[in-house]
Amino acid sequence: MRRKEKEITNKKEIESIIRKSAVCRLAMAEKETPYVVPLCFGYDRNTLFFHSATEGKKLDILRKNNSVCVEFDTDHEILNNEKACRWGMRYASVIAFGKASFVEYPDEKRKALDLIMRQYSDAAFHYSDEDLSKISIIRVTLELMTGKRSY
């Protein structure tokens, strides 16, 4: 990282940013073409979970290339100035790299969905076998995480 004074190395602080984020952006590559999608997510111990339809471009790409990059950001504030080149932004962000795989078994899907829902709600939810058969769950095992804070 070029600006070391902005780097976050403390894992608890990095995880705090992840937990405060409402959206995760999942970046994939189809041959030489990047593809990024915003997703709801769940996080637990270096692992992300996403839910998806059972078919689509994202799944097609991940089946061919499971290497991904994810991005989280929070605490946004525009810093304006009389001079255009002095405008800026306050934020906290995390970039992580990992490998995607698919969760296949209903019990594992339920646990993953519980993690995803816990990111957004304290309520308890029920998922029928029929519901589970209509969704895909993507697991991303994170191999490297870096954080940045601009305040």
Residue pairs with C-beta under 8 A, 6 or more apart in sequence:
1 7
1 146
1 148
3 148
6 148
6 149
6 150
7 146
7 147
7 148
8 14
8 17
8 92
8 94
8 146
8 147
8 148
8 149
9 147
10 147
11 145
13 147
14 94
14 145
14 146
14 147
15 43
17 72
17 73
17 74
17 92
17 93
17 94
17 147
18 24
18 43
18 72
18 94
19 43
19 119
20 74
20 75
20 92
21 72
21 73
21 74
21 94
22 74
22 120
23 38
23 39
23 40
23 41
23 72
24 38
24 39
24 40
24 41
24 48
24 50
24 70
24 71
24 72
25 36
25 37
25 38
25 39
25 70
25 71
25 72
26 36
26 37
26 38
26 39
26 50
26 58
26 68
26 69
26 70
26 140
27 34
27 35
27 36
27 68
27 69
27 70
27 71
28 34
28 35
28 36
28 58
28 61
28 62
28 65
28 67
28 68
29 35
29 61
29 65
29 67
30 60
30 61
30 64
30 65
35 57
35 58
35 61
37 58
39 50
40 50
40 51
40 116
40 119
40 120
41 48
41 49
41 50
41 116
41 119
42 48
42 49
42 50
42 112
42 113
42 114
42 115
42 116
42 117
42 118
42 119
43 49
43 115
43 119
44 115
46 141
46 142
46 145
47 139
47 140
47 141
47 142
48 70
48 98
48 139
48 140
48 142
49 103
49 112
49 113
49 115
49 116
49 137
49 138
49 139
49 140
50 116
50 137
50 138
50 140
51 112
51 113
51 116
51 135
51 136
51 137
51 138
52 58
52 59
52 135
52 136
52 137
52 138
53 59
53 134
53 135
53 136
54 134
54 135
54 136
59 136
59 138
62 68
62 100
62 102
62 138
66 99
66 100
66 101
67 97
67 98
67 99
67 100
68 97
68 98
68 99
68 100
68 140
69 95
69 96
69 97
70 94
70 95
70 96
70 97
70 98
70 140
70 142
71 93
71 94
71 95
71 96
72 93
72 94
73 91
73 92
73 93
73 94
74 91
74 92
74 93
75 90
75 91
75 92
75 151
76 89
76 90
76 91
77 89
77 90
77 91
78 87
78 88
78 89
79 87
79 88
79 89
79 90
80 87
81 87
81 88
88 150
89 150
90 150
90 151
91 149
91 150
92 147
92 148
92 149
92 150
92 151
93 147
93 148
93 149
94 145
94 146
94 147
94 148
95 145
95 146
95 148
96 142
96 143
96 144
96 145
96 146
97 142
97 143
97 144
98 140
98 141
98 142
98 143
98 144
99 140
99 141
99 143
100 138
100 139
100 140
101 138
101 139
101 140
101 141
102 136
102 137
102 138
102 139
103 109
103 112
103 137
103 138
103 139
106 129
106 132
108 137
109 127
109 132
109 135
109 137
110 127
110 132
112 137
112 139
113 125
113 127
113 137
114 125
117 123
117 125
